[in-house]
Amino acid sequence: MKKQLLKLALVSALFAQLPLGLMAQNNSALTDEIIAHANMLGQKASQSDLAYQVVKSLTTEVGPRKVGSAGDAKAVKWAVEKMKAYGFDRVWTEPVVVPGWHRGPISAAKIMLPFEHKMAVTALGNSVATPKDGITAEIVQFDEYKDLVAAPANSLKGKIAYISFRMEGTGLKGYSYAGQARHNGSVAAAKAGASAIIIRSIGTDDNRTPHTGSMGYADGVKKIPAAAISNPDADLLESVLSYNKPVTVFLKLTSHAADPVTTYNVLGEITGTDEPEKAITIGAHLDSWDEATGALDDGVGVGIMMAAAKHIIDGGKKPKRSIRVLLFAAEEIGLLGAAQYVKDHKDDMDNHILGAEWDSGTGYITEMEPGVGPMALNVVREMGAVFAPYGVATSQKNTAKGDSDMSRLGNAGMPAVNLISEIGYYMDYHHTANDTLDKVNREAIKQNSAIYAMFAWMAASMDVDYRK
């Protein structure tokens, strides 16, 4: 790691000494002046600990931020106050009404027969409760979600379905495939007559810390309790099942729905000088799960965005277009804050000229993938060349729609850039009680905030229509 940091620092220093005329192509909207200021922002950000300090402030002063909770409301107030203190030109909130849900005080699971073992378990977000005394029933294993979908109706009557699929690799594709069990498994299990469903945690760790996450129900299908057990306990359960004897499991959850609550998207803006109504949007989500302080998911993103904007403000030059930091609400329960934002701004989406989000845990940015119109592609790739000294390559693809919440804006027509990072150990701690400040890569988020500061500054300082 030290060698990598030294290499990046040396290359960055050499790049900063290049004649400006070698940086910008002739007649490009990305002028030498814009590049020079971007380089200055990048150098300052890459030497600043501000992003980490923001994450520390959020996780220490606020803590867990489950949507609709007191912690969530405290986070909204924290973000507004922080943006005002950092000197944003405009700071405001926009309401988002979301379903209420409480985990409850008890999540318990135990193998009863043929061998007795306690299991580490967590209720999946939105799960209903078990009966007051819990459920004790035979468990039926399915290798994958698709196998459960194929189970005949009523074939699991009075039983608990168990999906044993282990997430493969650390990438988002593997997460999405494994996540089918979490999102949709309860519906498939209920259609087969099951009393409850348990899944292997969607994660890559070997800790006895189960991974929570949102799940859903379907109209007209019975709602059954849904839970995840830790990977070691899933291994244990499968070991017991290998004896080819009936396996009985006890499950008790006290999770339950509550009345709808109002939370807020939080917005801060650096107002542009020439076309203030047009905005570059950079974002992260403010909410987290209740199991921990949400340092990686997505405290890091909040820290990067706030620090990037503060470095731009302190840089002393206003961009031509506005730069908007958007801290989304209710990402963890289905991108609901982003969906509400698109609904509220449907008549204003043309003024959202380019966007990027961070919701990838903690790691160095290694690649930029654009998603812009063909005429704008060259200038975006020129921006990518400015990131090269920081270890960032430019993808030959042009298909980005924006990560996480920002994909809602991308699908609504906003051009986007995906800044792709090393996933690293993110999926070991994702949605668990281990998602805490000590997991944050303090050096990586310096690079992250540098890239986002340069990206937002350059994109907002050019007269480019990124849709064309």
C-alpha positions in Angstrom: 0.0 0.0 0.0 2.8 2.4 0.9 4.5 1.7 -2.4 1.2 2.4 -4.3 0.7 5.7 -2.5 4.3 6.8 -3.2 3.9 5.9 -6.8 0.7 7.9 -7.1 2.3 10.9 -5.3 5.4 10.9 -7.6 3.4 10.6 -10.8 0.9 13.2 -9.7 3.8 15.6 -8.8 5.4 15.0 -12.3 2.0 15.6 -14.0 1.5 18.8 -12.2 4.8 20.1 -13.6 3.9 19.4 -17.3 3.4 22.5 -19.5 -0.3 23.3 -19.5 -0.3 23.4 -23.3 0.4 19.7 -23.3 -2.6 18.9 -21.2 -5.5 20.3 -23.2 -6.2 19.4 -26.8 -6.5 22.3 -29.3 -10.0 23.9 -29.4 -11.2 21.8 -26.5 -13.7 23.0 -24.0 -11.4 21.7 -21.4 -9.0 24.6 -21.3 -5.6 24.8 -19.7 -7.0 27.1 -17.1 -9.7 24.7 -16.1 -7.2 21.8 -15.9 -4.8 23.9 -13.8 -7.4 24.7 -11.3 -8.6 21.0 -11.2 -5.0 19.9 -10.6 -4.7 22.3 -7.7 -8.0 21.0 -6.2 -6.8 17.4 -6.7 -3.4 18.1 -5.0 -5.0 19.7 -2.0 -7.7 17.1 -1.6 -5.3 14.2 -1.9 -3.3 15.6 1.0 -6.4 16.4 3.1 -7.9 14.2 5.8 -11.3 16.1 5.5 -13.3 13.2 3.9 -12.3 10.9 6.8 -13.1 13.6 9.4 -16.6 13.9 7.9 -17.2 10.1 8.1 -15.9 10.2 11.7 -18.3 13.1 12.5 -21.3 11.3 11.0 -20.7 7.9 12.6 -19.7 9.3 16.0 -22.1 12.2 16.4 -25.1 10.5 14.7 -24.4 6.7 14.4 -26.9 4.3 12.8 -29.4 6.0 10.5 -32.1 3.5 9.6 -34.6 5.3 7.5 -37.4 6.8 9.6 -35.6 6.4 12.9 -34.5 9.1 15.3 -31.0 8.5 14.0 -32.2 9.3 10.5 -33.8 12.5 11.6 -30.6 13.4 13.4 -28.5 12.7 10.3 -30.7 15.1 8.2 -30.1 17.9 10.8 -26.4 17.1 10.9 -26.0 17.2 7.1 -27.8 20.6 6.9 -25.7 22.1 9.6 -22.5 20.7 8.1 -23.3 22.1 4.6 -24.1 25.5 6.0 -20.8 25.5 8.0 -18.9 24.5 4.9 -20.2 27.6 3.0 -22.6 26.1 0.4 -24.5 28.9 -1.4 -27.8 27.0 -0.9 -28.8 24.3 1.5 -32.3 22.7 1.6 -34.3 19.5 2.2 -37.0 17.8 0.2 -39.5 15.4 1.9 -39.7 11.7 1.2 -42.6 9.6 2.7 -41.5 6.0 3.4 -43.0 2.9 5.0 -42.2 2.5 8.6 -40.5 -0.7 9.9 -38.9 -1.8 13.2 -36.5 -4.7 13.7 -37.8 -5.4 17.2 -35.8 -6.6 20.2 -35.5 -10.2 19.3 -34.0 -12.1 16.3 -33.2 -15.7 17.3 -32.5 -18.9 15.5 -31.6 -22.4 16.7 -31.1 -25.8 15.2 -33.2 -28.1 17.5 -32.8 -31.5 15.9 -30.9 -33.7 15.3 -28.2 -31.6 16.9 -28.8 -28.5 19.0 -26.9 -25.3 18.0 -27.6 -21.6 18.3 -27.3 -19.6 15.0 -26.5 -15.9 14.5 -29.4 -14.4 12.7 -30.9 -11.1 11.7 -34.3 -10.1 10.4 -34.3 -8.9 6.8 -35.6 -5.4 6.3 -39.4 -5.2 6.0 -39.9 -8.7 7.4 -43.0 -9.5 9.4 -42.7 -11.1 12.8 -43.0 -14.8 13.6 -45.8 -15.8 15.9 -45.2 -14.7 19.5 -43.6 -18.0 20.5 -41.7 -18.4 17.3 -41.8 -21.1 14.6 -40.3 -24.6 15.1 -40.4 -26.5 11.8 -38.5 -28.8 9.5 -36.1 -26.9 7.2 -35.8 -27.7 3.5 -32.7 -26.6 1.7 -32.5 -25.1 -1.8 -29.2 -24.5 -3.6 -30.4 -21.3 -5.3 -33.3 -19.0 -5.5 -34.4 -20.4 -8.9 -34.7 -23.8 -7.3 -37.1 -22.4 -4.7 -39.1 -20.7 -7.5 -39.5 -24.1 -9.1 -40.9 -25.7 -5.9 -44.5 -27.0 -6.4 -47.4 -25.2 -4.6 -47.9 -26.4 -1.0 -44.8 -28.6 -1.2 -43.4 -26.7 1.8 -46.5 -26.5 3.9 -45.6 -26.1 7.6 -41.9 -26.0 6.8 -39.1 -23.4 6.6 -37.4 -22.8 3.3 -33.6 -22.3 3.3 -31.5 -20.9 0.4 -27.9 -21.9 0.8 -26.4 -20.1 -2.2 -23.1 -18.5 -1.3 -22.2 -15.2 -2.9 -19.4 -15.7 -5.4 -16.6 -13.1 -5.7 -16.7 -9.5 -4.4 -18.2 -7.7 -7.4 -21.6 -6.1 -7.7 -22.7 -8.7 -10.3 -22.2 -11.5 -7.8 -24.0 -9.5 -5.2 -27.0 -8.9 -7.6 -27.3 -12.6 -8.4 -27.1 -13.7 -4.8 -29.4 -10.9 -3.8 -32.4 -12.5 -5.6 -32.8 -14.8 -2.6 -33.0 -11.8 -0.2 -35.3 -9.6 -2.3 -37.7 -12.2 -3.7 -37.2 -15.4 -1.7 -40.0 -14.8 0.7 -42.6 -14.6 -2.1 -41.3 -17.8 -3.7 -41.3 -19.6 -0.4 -44.8 -18.4 0.5 -46.1 -19.6 -2.9 -44.7 -23.1 -2.0 -46.5 -22.9 1.3 -43.6 -22.3 3.6 -44.1 -20.8 7.1 -40.8 -18.8 6.9 -37.6 -18.4 4.9 -34.0 -18.3 6.0 -31.1 -17.4 3.6 -27.4 -17.6 3.8 -26.1 -14.0 4.3 -25.3 -12.1 1.1 -21.7 -11.4 1.9 -18.1 -12.7 1.5 -17.0 -12.9 5.1 -16.5 -15.8 7.5 -17.7 -13.9 10.6 -20.7 -14.7 12.7 -22.2 -11.4 11.8 -25.3 -11.9 9.6 -26.0 -9.4 6.7 -29.4 -7.7 6.8 -30.9 -5.9 3.8 -34.2 -5.1 2.3 -36.7 -7.7 1.1 -40.1 -7.5 -0.5 -43.6 -9.0 -0.5 -46.1 -9.3 -3.3 -49.8 -8.4 -3.4 -51.9 -11.4 -3.0 -49.1 -13.6 -1.6 -49.0 -14.4 2.2 -46.3 -12.4 4.0 -44.0 -14.8 5.9 -41.0 -14.0 8.2 -37.6 -13.7 6.4 -34.2 -13.8 8.0 -30.5 -14.3 7.2 -28.0 -16.4 9.1 -24.2 -15.7 9.2 -22.0 -17.6 6.8 -20.4 -19.8 9.5 -23.8 -20.7 10.8 -25.0 -21.5 7.2 -22.0 -23.8 7.0 -23.0 -25.4 10.2 -26.6 -25.9 9.1 -25.5 -27.5 5.9 -23.2 -29.8 7.8 -26.1 -30.9 9.9 -28.3 -31.4 6.8 -25.5 -33.6 5.3 -26.5 -36.3 7.8 -29.7 -36.8 5.7 -31.9 -36.7 8.8 -34.8 -34.3 9.2 -33.5 -31.0 10.6 -35.8 -28.9 12.8 -35.1 -25.2 13.3 -36.5 -22.7 15.7 -36.9 -19.1 14.4 -38.2 -16.0 16.3 -38.4 -12.5 14.9 -40.2 -9.5 16.4 -39.8 -7.2 13.4 -42.9 -5.4 12.2 -44.3 -2.7 10.0 -45.2 0.7 11.3 -46.9 3.9 10.1 -45.4 5.7 7.2 -42.8 8.3 8.2 -41.3 11.4 6.5 -37.6 11.7 5.9 -35.6 14.0 3.6 -33.2 14.3 0.7 -30.6 16.8 1.7 -29.2 19.2 -0.9 -26.3 21.6 -0.9 -25.3 23.8 -3.9 -22.3 25.7 -5.1 -24.1 28.2 -7.4 -22.7 28.6 -10.9 -21.9 32.0 -12.3 -23.2 31.7 -15.9 -25.9 29.1 -15.9 -26.9 28.5 -12.3 -30.0 26.6 -13.2 -27.9 23.8 -14.7 -26.2 21.5 -12.3 -23.5 18.8 -12.0 -24.9 16.4 -9.4 -22.6 14.3 -7.1 -24.2 12.2 -4.5 -24.3 9.5 -1.8 -27.0 8.1 0.5 -27.4 9.4 4.0 -29.4 6.5 5.5 -27.9 3.2 6.8 -29.0 0.0 8.4 -29.5 0.0 12.2 -27.0 -2.9 12.9 -23.9 -0.5 12.9 -22.9 3.1 12.2 -22.9 2.7 8.4 -19.3 3.9 7.9 -18.8 2.0 4.6 -22.4 2.1 3.5 -22.6 4.9 2.9 -20.8 7.2 5.4 -17.7 7.1 3.1 -19.8 8.4 0.2 -21.2 11.2 2.3 -17.6 12.1 3.4 -16.3 12.1 -0.1 -19.0 14.3 -1.5 -18.9 16.8 1.4 -15.1 17.0 1.3 -15.0 17.4 -2.5 -17.5 20.3 -2.4 -15.6 21.9 0.5 -12.3 21.8 -1.5 -14.0 23.4 -4.4 -15.5 26.1 -2.2 -12.1 26.7 -0.6 -10.5 26.8 -4.0 -11.9 30.3 -4.5 -13.3 30.0 -8.0 -16.9 29.6 -8.9 -17.8 27.2 -11.8 -20.0 28.3 -14.7 -22.7 25.8 -13.8 -23.9 24.8 -10.3 -22.5 21.9 -8.4 -25.1 20.1 -6.4 -24.4 17.6 -3.6 -27.3 15.3 -3.1 -27.5 13.2 0.0 -30.3 10.7 -0.8 -32.8 9.4 1.7 -34.1 5.8 1.9 -31.6 4.1 -0.4 -31.5 1.0 1.8 -35.2 0.2 1.3 -35.3 0.6 -2.5 -33.8 3.9 -3.7 -37.0 5.6 -2.5 -35.4 9.0 -2.0 -34.0 8.9 -5.5 -37.3 7.9 -6.9 -39.0 10.8 -5.1 -36.3 13.2 -6.3 -36.9 12.3 -9.9 -40.7 12.7 -9.4 -40.3 16.1 -7.8 -37.9 17.3 -10.5 -39.5 15.7 -13.6 -39.9 19.1 -15.2 -36.3 20.1 -14.4 -34.4 17.0 -15.4 -32.9 18.7 -18.5 -31.0 20.9 -16.1 -29.3 17.9 -14.5 -26.4 17.9 -17.0 -24.2 15.2 -15.5 -24.0 13.1 -12.4 -21.9 10.6 -10.4 -22.4 8.8 -7.0 -20.4 6.9 -4.5 -21.9 3.9 -2.8 -19.0 1.4 -3.1 -17.4 1.2 0.3 -13.8 2.1 0.7 -11.2 1.6 -2.0 -9.2 3.5 -4.6 -11.0 4.6 -7.8 -9.5 2.7 -10.6 -11.7 3.5 -13.6 -14.0 6.1 -15.0 -16.8 4.9 -17.2 -18.7 7.6 -19.1 -22.4 7.6 -20.2 -22.8 10.7 -22.3 -23.8 11.7 -25.8 -21.4 11.0 -28.7 -20.4 14.6 -29.2 -19.5 15.0 -25.5 -17.5 11.8 -25.3 -14.2 13.2 -26.3 -14.2 15.9 -23.7 -15.2 13.5 -21.0 -12.3 11.3 -22.0 -10.0 14.3 -21.8 -11.2 14.7 -18.2 -10.3 11.1 -17.7 -6.7 11.9 -18.8 -6.5 14.4 -15.9 -7.4 11.6 -13.5 -4.7 9.2 -14.9 -1.9 10.3 -12.5 -4.2 9.2 -9.6 -4.3 5.7 -11.0 -7.6 6.0 -12.8 -8.1 4.5 -16.3 -10.8 5.6 -18.7 -13.2 2.9 -19.9 -13.8 2.4 -23.6 -17.5 1.8 -22.8 -20.0 4.7 -22.9 -22.9 3.0 -21.0 -22.8 4.5 -17.5 -26.2 5.3 -16.0 -25.0 6.4 -12.5 -24.4 4.2 -9.5 -27.1 3.3 -6.9 -29.5 6.2 -6.4 -28.0 8.2 -9.3 -29.2 5.5 -11.7 -32.7 6.7 -11.1 -31.6 10.1 -12.5 -29.6 8.4 -15.3 -32.6 6.3 -16.4 -34.7 9.5 -16.4 -32.3 11.0 -19.0 -29.4 12.6 -17.1 -25.9 11.8 -18.5 -23.7 10.1 -16.0 -20.2 9.0 -15.1 -19.4 5.9 -13.0 -16.3 6.2 -11.0 -15.4 2.5 -10.4 -13.4 1.4 -7.4 -11.8 -1.6 -5.9 -14.5 -3.5 -4.0 -11.9 -5.1 -1.6 -13.4 -6.2 1.7 -16.6 -4.2 1.3 -18.8 -7.3 1.0 -17.4 -8.7 4.2 -18.9 -5.9 6.3 -21.8 -4.7 4.1 -25.1 -4.5 6.1 -23.6 -6.0 9.2 -22.8 -5.0 12.8 -19.2 -4.7 11.6 -19.7 -1.7 9.3 -17.8 0.7 11.6 -15.3 3.5 11.2 -12.2 1.4 11.7 -12.9 -0.3 8.3 -12.5 3.0 6.4 -9.4 3.2 4.2 -8.2 6.6 5.3 -5.7 7.1 2.4 -8.1 5.8 -0.3 -10.8 8.4 0.5 -8.3 11.2 0.0 -7.9 9.9 -3.6 -11.7 9.5 -3.9 -12.4 13.1 -2.8 -9.7 14.4 -5.1 -11.2 12.7 -8.1 -14.7 13.9 -7.3 -13.6 17.5 -6.7 -11.7 17.5 -10.0 -14.6 15.8 -11.8 -17.3 18.2 -10.5 -15.1 21.3 -11.1 -14.2 20.5 -14.6 -17.6 19.3 -15.7 -19.3 22.4 -14.2 -16.8 24.8 -15.8 -17.3 23.9 -19.4 -19.9 24.9 -21.9 -20.7 21.3 -22.9 -24.0 19.6 -23.5 -23.3 16.2 -22.1 -26.5 14.8 -23.7 -25.2 15.5 -27.2 
